[in-house]
Structures are given as structure tokens and as C-alpha cells.
Amino acid sequence: MSTGTVCIMITIIGYMLMMVVIGIIYSRKNKDVSDFYLGGRKLGPLVSAMSAEASDMSSYLLMGLPGLAYLSGTAEVGWTAIGLAVGTYLNWLFVAKRLRVYSQECKNSITIPDFFSNRFRDEKKILMGISAVVILVFFVPYTASGFSACGKLFNSLFGWDYHVAMIIAAVIIVGYTSLGGFLAASFTDLIQSIVMTTALAILVIFGVKTAGGIDNVIDNAKATADYISMTSTVTAEGEHVPFSFLSIVSTLAWGLGYFGMPHILLRFMAIEHKEHVKTSRRIASVWVVIAMGVAVFIGIIGNRLTADGTLKALSTSSDSERIVLEMANFMSDHGVAMALVAGLIFAGILACTMSTADSQLLAASSSMSENLIKGVFGIKISQKTSLIIARVVLVVIAVLGVILAWDQNSSVFRVVSFAWAGFGAAFGPIMLVSLFWRRANKYGAIAGMAVGGAMVFIWKFGISTLGGAFAIYELLPAFICSLVTIIVVSLLTGKPDEEITDEFDRVSKAMKE
């Protein structure tokens, strides 16, 4: 094992041990399930902002965005980044503060299914049950993709067996999350966001210097037709194709997913004071724009480095996501100090994955223990027992994720965009009408959630196969169908009870104070 590899390993092991220590420290702060799943609503503006964005980005920030920019230019990745940036800002602007106030007013709801059920006074727990199932259906494979990413990273770096590496990563993530719960996940997410930011900055500085200056990077991008165009793109096969208006709208629709992401919405519910939301919004929005912009630029730098022979060319979509790994590996060959820095970059990639996986595990665990076992099935258990069950369920879900990601050659990463669409369509419209439409009722909410979730499958595996105008991202049509269903069914059925509308009015009044 080379000196550079040893330095990288030391950095990563040190980073992972730090995550476990944080979990142990915060384990003492969990007195009940409210603390475990929502941190007792004690998050400050910085932690809430950065933990929300770190849990959002996943490995897409340091692998997906640079890889897409490297291979295909700026059109698709540019519109995707714009959609995500706008979605982030609008989610913080319209949803964050109102959800913080409403979730506490609404029987102190501590999970998203709790909030939906309490908001519409669904005594039969139908909304809670559907919500919990949606979270489990989409989050288990989503978590599996995170475990798979960790396994592939260690396998690529150190030659470790993929399965052993994946299990080690899963144990670390489960360890600090099951010990420290929401507070541990949120604080580690803050640390991980710092690691991500540092990794991005180092990559840009090193990459530009290695490429011979920023002018060389830009000239190389201009030399390839359509590479820096926002209306044309370059396929993996080297073909130049127009990026149509429909493609742009479909790609921008990624931003709609934010309104339904449970692991992000929980951060809004956990903010200590509603007055902190404005500060959190500014921090989160600025960080997301800068981070994604830098990630895209890293891909452009990588294109220059392969064009001049510094790095080997990566010709396929899956290979292109390794551009950051190739740059970091190249950096590690330039002495011990640079190898340690390269280790920090690999830790950044790990941070992207871990920060998302821990939040997903908590959301999935809460759906099973709090919403299905206690809510839907009505099993009465003590706070202490509930906390034990929460941790056990979290471990069980992690095991299912490991099993699902066991095949190293599986396309588990493809499920990420599908899961994003599923949450966005099933939860996004109902979240918006819950917060802003006084007339919405439980019948509309149930119908809209069912239609949104089902339409994601129908469009993805049925309608989109027709091609042409139908070959768009399934989130957009599914979101629209869900929203229309909620409105139509609510208007065709009875008005909500006075108790519900009075609560809505109290929240509206509190928002103005």
C-alpha cells in the first residue's frame, strides 16, 4: 500500500470515528422519542440550514453534478442545478416557517405522517398509514444507494471487498444515528457540509492550477461545440442534440421535489424559533448555489484535464461520475501533504452520502415505529420502550438497505431520481395545500397522495415509454395530477370541521405576529 493510500485511509478513518463520537455524545440528550426523531425542536439557524442541505445533496454533489458536466456540458446539469436552487429557496421561503408553527400547533406533530394525520383529523389513520408506507417504499432503496456508494468508494480506493466495505460504512452510519438520533444526525450533517465545502474549494484550486490557469479551462470548454450551451447538449456517444423547451421544463421540475422531502421538511419542524427561519434560508440558499456552481465547474475542469492527457478519459455516464475520484487520486501522488488533502476530498464524498443516509434512516424508522406500530395499529408502549423500538427499527431498515445493495453491479443509483419523484408527487402537493388552503379536507388529501404516488409508477414505467413529449421526468406530471386531485376531491366533498379551520386561522395569525 502506497504512502498516499495510507494517508487517505488515515483521514477517512479519523473522519468516521469523529462521527461515532458525536453520536455517543448526543445519545445522552435523547430523553424520549420527540428528542430522538426531532431533537426537541432545538436546532439553531446554522445547524438547521446546513443539515437540511447536507442531507439533501447526497453523493450527487461530488459525483453526479461534476460527472454530468464533464461528459455532457452545461445544458442538462445547468438547468438541473437551477431547478434545485430555486426549489431550495422557495421551500425555505414558503414552507419552512409555516410548517414549524403549524406542526407544533397541530398536536405537536413530530413526523410528517403525524402532521398530515393531525392536520386533517384523520381518526382512522388512513393518511398516516399511506404516508408511512410511501416513506418506507422510497427510502429503503434510497438508503441502499448510499450504502452502495460507500462500498464502491472503499473498493475503488483500497481494493477492499465491496460487501465488507459496504457493511463497515453501514455500521458507522447506523452507529451514530441510532445512538444520537436526530440531533446527532443534524450536527454530523453540519460537520459533513463543512467537509463537502472544503473538498469543493480544494478541487477547484488544485484543478485550475493543474490545468494551467482558468483561461485554459474556459478555452477548452469553448473548443467543444455545444459544451457550454444551455440549449444544446452532448450525449455520451458524442452526438450534439438540442435541449428542447420541454426538456428544460422537465429538468427544472426537480425543484418541485423539495416540497415533499421528509428528511428536509423535518429540519423545518425542528428549528428552535420561527424567527430563525429567515437566517437559515439565507445560509441554505447561498450555500446551495455556490456548492452546485462549483461542482459543475469541477466537471468542466476535469474535461480540460482529460483533454490534455493529465487524467485518463472517461467515456460513459457511469465512468464520468469518477472524475472527482480521478482528480483526488492524481493529487495524492504529489507528496504526503497533498495525499492528506486528497483524503479530505474522499471524506467529502463520504460525507455527502452519509449525511443523506442518516436522515433517511431516521425518517424511515419513525414511519415504522411511530406511525405504523403506534399510530395505525394503536399499540400502547412506554417512552423508554418506544425509544428502544425506534433504534431496533432503524437497524432493521439498515439491514434491508444492505441486502438491497448487495449486488455490486446493480443499478441501485437509478432509484434516486425515482424516489425523489415519488416523495415530490406524493407529499409535495398535500404539504402545500395543508399549509396554505383552508378548504382542503382529508378526502382530497388521501386521494391526492394516492394519485401522486401511483402516477409516478404509471408515468415512469408506462406513459413515458411512448417517447416524444411523454418522455419527461415523471415528477412533473405526477405532481400536477396529485395537486388537481386534491383540489377537485376537496371541493366535491364536505367542508372541513370548524376545529380544523379554527386551527388554520390560529396558524395564519401566528405567522403575522
Secondary structure, 3 states (H helix, E strand, C coil): CCHHHHHHHHHHHHHHHHHHHHHHHHHCCCCCHHHHHHHHHCECHHHHHHHHHHHHHHHHCCCHHHHHHHHHCCHHHHHHHHHHHHHHHHHHHHHHHHHHHHHHHCCCCCCHHHHHHHHCCCCCCHHHHHHHHHHHHHHHHHHHHHHHHHHHHHHHHHCCCHHHHHHHHHHHHHHHHHHHHHHHHHHHHHHHHHHHHHHHHHHHHHHHHHCCCHHHHHHHHHHCCCCCCCCEEECCCCCEEECCHHHHHHHHHHHHHHHHCHHHHHHHHHECCHHHHHHHHHHHHHHHHHHHHHHHHHHHHHHHHHHCCCCCCCCCHHHHCCHHHHHHHHHHCCCHHHHHHHHHHHHHHHHHHHHHHHHHHHHHHHHHHHHHHHHHCCCCCCHHHHHHHHHHHHHHHHHHHHHHCCCCCCCHHHHHHHHHHHHHHHHHHHHHHHHHCCCCCHHHHHHHHHHHHHHHHHHHHCHHHHCHHHCCCCHHHHHHHHHHHHHHHHHHCCCCCHHHHHHHHHHHHHHHC
